[in-house]
Amino acid sequence: MESDWAAWLGIILRFVHVLAAIMWIGDSLLFTWMEFHLIKPSGQDPDTSKLGSLDMLHGGGVYHLEKRVLKAGEIPSPLHWFMWQSYTTWLAGFVLLLTLFHSGNGSFFLDATKTTIPGWVAMCLSLAGLFGGWLLYDGIWRSPLRKHPWLALLVSLLFLFTAAALYNQIFNGRAVYLQIGAMMGTLMTANVFFRIIPNQRKFLAALEAGQAHDLELGKQAKSRSLQNHYMTFPVLFLMLSAHFPQLTGADWNIPILVVLVLSLMVIKWLMNARQHFHDWLPCLGGTFLFSCAAIFIFLTLPRALRPPATPEQIQIMAGRQLFLGKGCAACHMQGTSALAPDLYGVFGTTQQLTDGTTLLADESYLRESIRTPQTRVVKGYAPAMPAYGEQLTDQQIDSLVAYIRSLAAPP
């Protein structure tokens, strides 16, 4: 019954998280698009408060939009705010992180082949990345570096990629990508909660008090909003990375992550630059092709300084490549146990089946589950796994079994 409630809670949280994220990122994309398409007023326009305007066709009508500096005592009513989509996205995602990855004493984070640290340490390191990351990022953009945006951006990215490399020393690849995505998502929501909305409240309060519209507060809010905007594409990809085990589980997964984040940010910048950059489309295509080529190289590049492997290690590595290449990791990797049984530490354990019987997860059971998975289905999961009996040779199945055996239970 507890697992049923947990499954339903996971479904609700995932849907709320995705729905709120669509609304939030949609707002960011639309408002930034409008910002870059505003037509500045001519010098003859007597209305000096107008910053720009544009007309949009949608739903059988024309929408006329103006951006203006408000005068004291002229706050429009109703005035629509855009913040709850951001808060809902983060809160739902944070609860998912706690219930999915922090359950089991943090074991879903760890890669037993990389570290033997306790699971609770992994949990603390994950939370430290979320909250400590915001303090460091916010400190960068409140320091004198903010006067040099490109330098502040470089320092921020170095911090992010360094964090990814450090987490990769102890976390499994899927957890690393999700952790970096969660960190970036936290930066975005914290920007809204601590910088954008408070600044907007401040200049509205000044207007209510009869003071002039403080443009500096607006510029600060706009700067953080634009930073959020350029993080949208990378965050979307990273939060969907569980569907790309070939990338998260690659030997060079961190360089791949770097390429993905940088290329997606550049692509978003080029999309925004189309109004004033004539060659934006060829550059966008070139960026896409270059990033694809770079990722392909990292996927095929052998791991640097790999020590001589024993026959057993060679078999395990071959099984790992099959596990990733055949898509097994998409359902059976740590943190995806809502789809299929988690295979970390499964060897040698007792499994309860849908017919009420139990059996030992030994080599014979693993081989049978690969060849004809519908024969014995673990309780709580649908019989959805395809049969691989005719797709894999006996040697390949032996390699897969050897790899699954190597997935020791996390400490």
HELIX and SHEET records of a PDB file:
HELIX    1   1 GLU A    2  HIS A   37  1                                  36    
HELIX    2   2 TRP A   84  LEU A   96  1                                  13    
HELIX    3   3 LEU A   97  PHE A  101  3                                   5    
HELIX    4   4 GLY A  119  ARG A  142  1                                  24    
HELIX    5   5 PRO A  144  LYS A  147  5                                   4    
HELIX    6   6 PRO A  149  TYR A  167  1                                  19    
HELIX    7   7 GLY A  173  ALA A  190  1                                  18    
HELIX    8   8 ASN A  191  ILE A  196  3                                   6    
HELIX    9   9 ILE A  197  GLU A  208  1                                  12    
HELIX   10  10 LEU A  215  MET A  239  1                                  25    
HELIX   11  11 SER A  241  HIS A  243  5                                   3    
HELIX   12  12 PRO A  245  THR A  248  1                                   4    
HELIX   13  13 ASN A  253  ASN A  272  1                                  20    
HELIX   14  14 ALA A  273  GLN A  275  5                                   3    
HELIX   15  15 TRP A  280  THR A  300  1                                  21    
HELIX   16  16 PRO A  311  GLY A  325  1                                  15    
HELIX   17  17 ALA A  329  HIS A  332  1                                   4    
HELIX   18  18 GLU A  363  ARG A  371  1                                   9    
HELIX   19  19 ASP A  394  SER A  406  1                                  13    
SHEET    1   A 2 LYS A  50  HIS A  58  0                                        
SHEET    2   A 2 GLY A  61  ARG A  68 -1                                        
SHEET    1   B 2 THR A 350  GLN A 352  0                                        
SHEET    2   B 2 THR A 358  LEU A 360 -1                                        
END                                                                             
